[in-house]
Amino acid sequence: MINAEQRQLLHQYIILDLTIKSLQYDYKKLEQLKMKAIYLPFVESLMKSVRQDYFNLKRKLAKQKIRVVGWYRINAYFSDVRIATAGEDEMLRYANQALKTEVEQLLIQLLSPV
């Protein structure tokens, strides 16, 4: 069983994971553009920053013996995430649109000047 703090870390990890996957998908599409020399370094830099946070969080969760085992798409609206913990496995249900919105908000936050 995971506590509230661990669940928050896990949620951040999931958002970072989805952000990386989204950027990788977009990167492949950007490679086909004529002006790719402008866009690709920008996306690479963004991916590098997100990956660093992702791996730091993954290590922190691993120390607590928590890991994501798999994603299971229930339907167009919901997905389940299987979490392995030291005690038992858990399933967490997420709304796909909410996850997408959080990924977008994270990217906007990373792109906005401080």
HELIX and SHEET records of a PDB file:
HELIX    1   1 ALA A    4  LEU A   30  1                                  27    
HELIX    2   2 LYS A   36  LYS A   63  1                                  28    
HELIX    3   3 ASN A   96  LEU A  111  1                                  16    
SHEET    1   A 3 ARG A  67  ARG A  73  0                                        
SHEET    2   A 3 PHE A  78  ALA A  84 -1                                        
SHEET    3   A 3 ASP A  89  ALA A  95 -1                                        
END                                                                             
